[in-house]
Amino acid sequence: MTQGAVQSMAATREELLQILIKTKAFKSSPTSIFPLASGEMSPFYIDCKVGLSHQEARRIVGEMILDLVHGPIDAVGGLLIGAYPIAIAVSDAAYRRRKEPKSHGLKKLIEGDVSKGDRVLIVDDVITSGKSTIEAIRKSREEGLIVAQAIAIVDREEQEGSKKIQNEGVRFAALCTLLDLQKLSGV
């Protein structure tokens, strides 16, 4: 990535964080009142589905994820419903920036219809323990797919979620962290 692209991504990250805060997708409390999927309680909750209900957030997420993708991918998806709008945002962003289609298949850069041996990108909204992303990675591999990478919107940087994903042999990245949201919101 060029220095200009890094600066652009930083500005875009700021926009994404602002949207997550403005739409109340990020919630905080002085005490741990929010139950997480892992069963633990937390003073912070991030509901990316709320943020992704805004067109600008979907555009930003799609563009940022594409900027982080290493190498070609044939499909993008994830395990739970939270991955659907992210996968669509990435697909739409790829369509907008498409220069040259693939030479096979339906001639799209990203296809939802996958075949054994295809390279896939796993997306998720929030990483805590990494459980749902790891399950998506394993299910994809069971179907004969090559998991090229995993990208999430927010890494809570808790419960070693990103490390567990990387231990699956998959490159992992996140668009922002819980700490980024805390700093910007002043909590």
C-alpha positions in Angstrom: 0.0 0.0 0.0 1.3 3.4 -0.9 1.6 6.2 1.7 -1.3 8.0 0.1 -3.4 4.8 0.4 -2.5 4.4 4.1 -3.5 8.0 4.8 -6.7 7.5 2.8 -7.5 4.3 4.8 -6.8 6.1 8.1 -9.3 8.9 7.1 -11.8 6.2 6.0 -11.3 4.4 9.3 -12.2 7.6 11.1 -15.4 7.9 9.0 -16.3 4.3 9.9 -15.7 4.9 13.6 -17.8 8.1 13.4 -20.7 6.2 11.8 -20.6 3.4 14.4 -20.7 5.9 17.2 -23.3 8.2 15.5 -25.7 5.3 14.8 -25.3 4.0 18.3 -23.9 0.7 17.0 -21.3 1.2 19.7 -22.7 1.1 23.2 -21.0 1.5 26.6 -21.9 1.2 30.3 -20.0 1.9 33.5 -20.6 -1.8 34.4 -20.6 -5.0 32.4 -24.2 -5.3 31.3 -23.8 -6.6 27.8 -23.8 -10.3 27.2 -21.3 -11.4 24.5 -21.7 -14.5 22.2 -18.9 -16.0 24.3 -21.1 -15.9 27.4 -19.0 -13.2 29.1 -20.4 -9.9 30.2 -18.8 -6.6 28.9 -19.2 -2.9 29.5 -19.0 -2.5 25.7 -21.3 -3.7 22.9 -20.8 -3.3 19.1 -23.8 -4.0 16.8 -22.3 -3.6 13.3 -25.7 -4.6 11.8 -27.0 -1.2 13.0 -24.1 0.7 11.4 -24.3 -1.4 8.2 -27.9 -0.4 7.8 -26.4 2.9 6.5 -25.3 3.0 2.9 -22.2 5.0 3.6 -21.0 2.5 6.2 -21.4 -0.3 3.7 -19.5 1.6 1.1 -16.6 2.3 3.5 -16.5 -1.2 4.8 -16.5 -2.7 1.3 -13.7 -0.4 0.1 -11.6 -0.8 3.3 -11.8 -4.6 3.1 -10.9 -4.7 -0.5 -7.8 -2.6 0.3 -6.7 -5.3 2.8 -7.2 -8.3 0.6 -4.0 -10.0 -0.4 -4.1 -11.8 -3.7 -7.1 -12.9 -5.8 -10.3 -14.3 -4.2 -13.2 -16.1 -5.9 -15.8 -15.6 -3.2 -16.5 -13.7 0.0 -18.7 -14.9 2.9 -19.0 -15.9 6.5 -20.8 -18.1 8.9 -23.5 -16.0 10.6 -26.0 -13.4 9.4 -23.6 -10.6 10.5 -21.3 -11.6 7.6 -24.0 -11.2 4.9 -24.1 -7.4 4.7 -20.3 -7.3 4.9 -19.9 -9.8 2.0 -22.4 -7.8 -0.1 -20.5 -4.6 0.7 -17.3 -6.2 -0.4 -18.9 -7.6 -3.6 -20.4 -4.2 -4.4 -17.1 -2.5 -3.9 -15.3 -5.0 -6.1 -17.9 -4.4 -8.8 -17.5 -0.6 -8.6 -13.7 -0.8 -9.0 -13.7 -3.7 -11.4 -11.2 -3.3 -14.2 -10.9 -6.7 -15.8 -13.1 -9.7 -15.1 -11.7 -13.2 -14.5 -11.2 -15.3 -17.6 -13.4 -18.1 -16.3 -16.7 -18.7 -14.5 -19.3 -16.0 -14.7 -16.6 -13.4 -15.4 -16.9 -11.6 -12.1 -14.2 -10.7 -9.7 -16.1 -12.2 -6.8 -18.6 -14.9 -7.1 -21.0 -16.3 -4.6 -21.1 -19.6 -6.3 -18.0 -21.5 -5.3 -16.3 -24.7 -6.4 -13.6 -26.8 -4.7 -10.3 -25.1 -4.9 -11.7 -21.6 -5.0 -10.0 -19.0 -2.8 -12.3 -17.4 -0.3 -12.3 -14.4 2.0 -14.1 -14.9 5.3 -15.7 -11.8 6.8 -17.2 -11.1 10.2 -18.5 -8.1 12.1 -16.9 -8.3 15.5 -14.1 -10.6 16.7 -14.0 -11.5 20.4 -13.0 -15.2 20.8 -12.9 -15.8 17.0 -15.2 -18.8 17.3 -17.6 -18.0 14.5 -14.8 -17.0 12.1 -12.9 -20.2 12.9 -16.0 -22.2 12.3 -16.5 -20.5 8.9 -12.9 -21.2 8.1 -13.2 -24.9 9.0 -16.5 -25.4 7.2 -15.1 -23.7 4.1 -12.1 -26.1 4.1 -14.4 -29.1 4.6 -16.0 -28.0 1.3 -12.6 -28.0 -0.4 -12.2 -24.2 -0.5 -8.9 -22.4 0.1 -9.3 -19.8 2.8 -7.1 -17.0 1.7 -7.8 -14.5 4.5 -10.2 -13.4 7.2 -11.2 -9.8 7.8 -13.5 -8.3 10.5 -14.9 -4.9 11.0 -14.0 -4.7 14.7 -11.4 -6.6 16.7 -12.3 -6.4 20.4 -8.7 -7.5 21.1 -10.0 -9.8 23.8 -9.9 -13.6 24.4 -7.1 -13.9 21.8 -9.6 -14.0 19.0 -7.3 -12.7 16.3 -4.5 -15.0 17.5 -6.8 -18.1 17.4 -7.8 -17.2 13.8 -4.1 -16.8 12.8 -3.4 -20.2 14.5 -5.7 -21.7 11.8 -3.1 -20.6 9.3 -5.2 -17.7 8.0 -4.0 -14.1 7.6 -6.3 -11.9 9.7 -7.0 -8.2 9.7 -9.6 -5.8 11.2 -10.8 -2.4 10.1 -10.7 -1.0 13.6 -10.6 -2.1 17.2 -12.7 -1.6 20.3 -10.0 0.7 21.6 -10.4 2.9 18.5 -14.1 3.2 19.3 -13.4 3.9 23.0 -10.9 6.6 22.2 -13.1 8.4 19.7 -16.3 8.2 21.8 -14.4 9.4 24.9 -15.2 6.3 27.0 
